[in-house]
Amino acid sequence: MRHNSAIRHVLASSSEVWPSRLSRRGAGVGLTVGEKIPSVELAAIRNGQVENVNSSDLLGKGKVVLFAVPGAFTPTCSDYHLPGFVIRSEDLLAKGVDLIACISVNDPFVMTAWAASQGIDDQVVMLADGNGDFTKAANLELDGRGFGIGLRSQRYAAILEDGIVKSIDIEPGGGLTVSSAESVLAKL
């Protein structure tokens, strides 16, 4: 989804204020290097189809790149973060990645619509963490109630091997640097 220039300007300027006004509840201690990923139920969207999966079953085999976004259809997530992983999906697979997954605290309907709007087929598995169970277990909550968006996930990227966190990079502010596809590629 593309925004007209007036809306884009408002969203871009307001996003500069977000980091100081959003409350980061966790500091990443629930999803740490050397630890196993949380085991919770999620909805996975692949090729437009929704299926209920356990996070450990889906993300616990092989080398996985898991990246989280604060919300589907938000400007940075839609214009840069997700497209970066779609564009770089072949490069990531060439580096031995078995699965690329995007998780967001959104419902499966929103994640399905977002995947369709981004032209995603099977390059990235979209994960709906509808109740934020994975995000809470990972201690990576972002409290956006001051903006009317409720509980969300912090923006991060993790490299997992057989369900063990090998690397995790959490964005320190409202930008996109350490969790980008390019940053993940550099770590592989």
Secondary structure as the mmCIF struct_conf table of DSSP 4:
data_model
#
loop_
_struct_conf.conf_type_id
_struct_conf.id
_struct_conf.beg_label_comp_id
_struct_conf.beg_label_asym_id
_struct_conf.beg_label_seq_id
_struct_conf.end_label_comp_id
_struct_conf.end_label_asym_id
_struct_conf.end_label_seq_id
HELX_RH_AL_P HELX_RH_AL_P1 SER A 5 SER A 15
TURN_TY1_P TURN_TY1_P1 GLU A 16 VAL A 17
HELX_RH_AL_P HELX_RH_AL_P2 TRP A 18 ARG A 21
BEND BEND1 LEU A 22 LEU A 22
STRN STRN1 SER A 23 ARG A 24
BEND BEND2 GLY A 28 GLY A 28
TURN_TY1_P TURN_TY1_P2 VAL A 29 GLY A 30
BEND BEND3 LEU A 31 LEU A 31
TURN_TY1_P TURN_TY1_P3 VAL A 33 GLY A 34
BEND BEND4 GLU A 35 GLU A 35
STRN STRN2 LYS A 36 LYS A 36
HELX_LH_PP_P HELX_LH_PP_P1 ILE A 37 PRO A 38
STRN STRN3 GLU A 41 ARG A 46
TURN_TY1_P TURN_TY1_P4 ASN A 47 GLY A 48
STRN STRN4 GLN A 49 ASN A 54
HELX_RH_AL_P HELX_RH_AL_P3 SER A 55 LEU A 59
BEND BEND5 GLY A 60 GLY A 62
STRN STRN5 LYS A 63 ALA A 68
BEND BEND6 PRO A 70 PRO A 70
TURN_TY1_P TURN_TY1_P5 ALA A 72 PHE A 73
HELX_RH_AL_P HELX_RH_AL_P4 PRO A 75 THR A 76
HELX_RH_PI_P HELX_RH_PI_P1 CYS A 77 HIS A 81
HELX_RH_AL_P HELX_RH_AL_P5 LEU A 82 ILE A 87
TURN_TY1_P TURN_TY1_P6 ARG A 88 ARG A 88
HELX_RH_AL_P HELX_RH_AL_P6 SER A 89 ALA A 94
TURN_TY1_P TURN_TY1_P7 LYS A 95 GLY A 96
STRN STRN6 LEU A 99 SER A 104
BEND BEND7 VAL A 105 ASN A 106
HELX_RH_AL_P HELX_RH_AL_P7 PRO A 108 SER A 117
TURN_TY1_P TURN_TY1_P8 GLN A 118 GLY A 119
BEND BEND8 ASP A 121 VAL A 124
STRN STRN7 VAL A 125 ALA A 128
TURN_TY1_P TURN_TY1_P9 GLY A 130 ASN A 131
HELX_RH_AL_P HELX_RH_AL_P8 ASP A 133 ALA A 137
TURN_TY1_P TURN_TY1_P10 ALA A 138 ASN A 139
STRN STRN8 GLU A 141 ASP A 143
HELX_RH_3T_P HELX_RH_3T_P1 ARG A 145 PHE A 147
TURN_TY1_P TURN_TY1_P11 GLY A 148 GLY A 148
STRN STRN9 LEU A 151 SER A 153
HELX_LH_PP_P HELX_LH_PP_P2 GLN A 154 ARG A 155
STRN STRN10 TYR A 156 GLU A 161
TURN_TY1_P TURN_TY1_P12 ASP A 162 GLY A 163
STRN STRN11 ILE A 164 ILE A 170
BEND BEND9 PRO A 172 GLY A 175
BEND BEND10 THR A 177 THR A 177
TURN_TY1_P TURN_TY1_P13 VAL A 178 SER A 179
BEND BEND11 SER A 180 SER A 180
HELX_RH_AL_P HELX_RH_AL_P9 ALA A 181 LYS A 187
#
